[in-house]
Structure formats: structure tokens, C-alpha cells
Amino acid sequence: MHSKVIVINTSPIISIISGLGSLEILGEMYDKVMVPFEVNEEINYKSSTKFGADIFNKSDFLIKESLPLSINSYLSNSLDIGEASVIQLALNNDIHTVCIDEVVGRRVARLNNLKLTGSLGIIIKGLKMGFIKIDFDEIIYNMKSQNIYISNSLVTHAKDVLKK
């Protein structure tokens, strides 16, 4: 059986914390959750008191890279540093799945033959597997109350997926 490993970007980390109040779902769903050095830096940039940084820093199951990556110029010129580092770390370590919410980052990940999920994908999977006990509408409310943008069409699509 393959080990379930994922590399995660900044936005999904903050979105999951906003919706659920923790990152524990990641530890329950994956054997390894890899966080590039650059993502760690984004979350803690200038202050570890930014929203979600305390929960992120206390989540000891996360495997946080301690050194910056040498990022391919195509990735660094196409994406922000977090997305580029997520894709580069996955490619460097033969990790097949990444968690990215932004459209351009998702497109570039697909072009690199990586499997994708996003914060809502993880939440849907967690709800379906019974790991999450909070109602979906409450999760969306929590996310939006922290200024996480989620389109109404994406919420509707997620609800349709949950019904299946």
C-alpha cells in the first residue's frame, strides 16, 4: 500500500484553520504532510502572531522543511513563492499530490502531472470519511468570517459532491 503524502501551500493551511480551528484533519488523512520552507516563512512572515500561525506552529505532525528550495525558474517566474515551492518539493521528492487553492498554481501543478486537492477537497473528504463533525455550512461560515474567499458556485459544487 502506498503511503499517503501531500505537500501543502499557505492558502489551504489558513483556510483549513479558518474553517475547522485546527489542522488535525491533515494528520488524520495523510501519513506525511510536507510544508516547504517558503510556506513556513509565508505563514510566519514578520510575526508568529498572524492569524493561524499559532495553530500551524503547534501542529507537530507537519513535516516542515528547514532549508529553502532551489526553485526551477519556470516555476518561480510563473507562481508566487509558496506555490512554486510546493510544486518543486513534490517534484524533488517524487510526491504525487499537492494541496493548492489558487487557479494558476493548480494549472501549473497539472502541467507537471501532479494530483491536486484544495482546502475544500480536504474538507469534503474529511466530512465523507467521518473525520470532521462540524456541519459544512458552519465550516464555510467560519472561513468567510476570516475573509477567505469562496465563490458561491464552488460552495454549490462542494454541496453536490457531498450529496453523492
N, C-alpha and C positions, 0 to 999 in steps of 0.2 A: 504494500500500500504506500502511495506517495504521501510524503509529509506535506501538510498544508502551510505554505509560506506565502506571505504577502509583503509588499513594500508599500508604505502609505505616505501620502502627501499631507501638507499642512491643513488645507481646507477640510478634507474629510475628518481629520482629528478634531478640529474645532467644531465642526458640525455634529459629530457624534457626541462630543462632550455637551454641546448645547442641547441636543435632543434627549440624551439619557442621563446626563450628570456624571458620567464616568466613561472609561474606555474598556471596562472589563469584558464587554461583549467580544472585543477583538481577541482577548486571551482565551475565551471560551471557544471561539470559532476557528482559530488558527493555531498551529503548532509554533510558528515563529512569526512575529510581526516586526519587520525591519523598518527602521527610521534612519534615513540618510542624515549625516552630519548637518547638511544645509537646511533640512527641515527642522531639526532640533534648534538650530540658530534662528530660524524664522519665528518659531514659537516663543523663544526666549529673548528675542531681539530687544536690546536696551533694558529689558526689565522682566524678571520672572513673575511679576505681579499682573501681567497681561491676562485677559480672560482665558481660562483653560490651562494656563501654564502650570499651575499648582497640581492639577489632576494629571496632566501629561508627565510632569516630573516625578510624581509619586507612583506612576504605573510601571513597576519594576519588571514586568514581563516583557516590556518593549525592548527590542534589541537596537540600541542607539549607537550608530557608527560614531567613532571618536575622531575620525580624520576626514577632511574634505576630499571629495572625489575629483579626479581629473575627468572633466566632462567633455565629451565629443563636441566640437564646435557647432555642428548642425543642431544639436540639442540646445546648447547654451545660447545660440542665436535665434532659436525658434520659440523658446519657452522661458518662463521665469525659472529662477534657480531651483526652487523646490521641485517643480515638475520634472525639470531636466535631471536633477539628481535622483529622483525616484526611478525614472526610466534607466539611467546609467547604472545605478546599483543593481537593478533587476537584470540588466544585460550582462554586467560583470560577473554576477553570481549565479547565472542560469536559473533565475527565479521567474516563473511564468505569469504571475498575477500581480497587478498593481492596483492601488486604490487612488484614483484621481477624479475630481469632480469637474474640472474645467474642460470645456469643449475642445480647445486646441490641444491641450495635453492628452486628452483621450484619443484624439485623431492620430497624434504622433506615436502614442503607445501602440495603437492598432497597426500603424505602418511598420512598427518594429516587432510585430507578431506577438504582442503581449496580450494576455487576457485581462479584462477590465472589470472593475466594480467601482462603485462610488459610495458615498456615505449612505444614500438611500438604499442602495443594493445591499449593503451590510445590514441595515436596519430591517429591511424586508426579510432577508434570510434569517436574521435573528428572531424575528417575530414568528416566522413559519416553523423554525426549529424549536420554539418554545423557550429560548434563552431570554427574551425580553417580555416582561409582564406589563409594561406601560402600553396604553392604547395608542394606536398610530396617530390619531388626531391630536392627542396630547403631545406626542413627540414633535409633530410638525409645529404646533403652537409654541413649544419650548424653543425650537430652532428659530422660528420667525421672531420671537421675542428677544433673541440675541442678534437680530439683524442678519440672519442667514437667509440669503435669497433662494427661494424655491418657487419655480413657476407653478401656476395653478394646473397647467397641463401635465407637469411632472407629478404633482400630487395625485391627480386623477389617474394617471397611468399606474402609479405605485399602488393605489387602492384597487385597481383592476387586477394587478398581479397578485395582490394579497388574497383576492377572492378565489383565485384558481387553485 
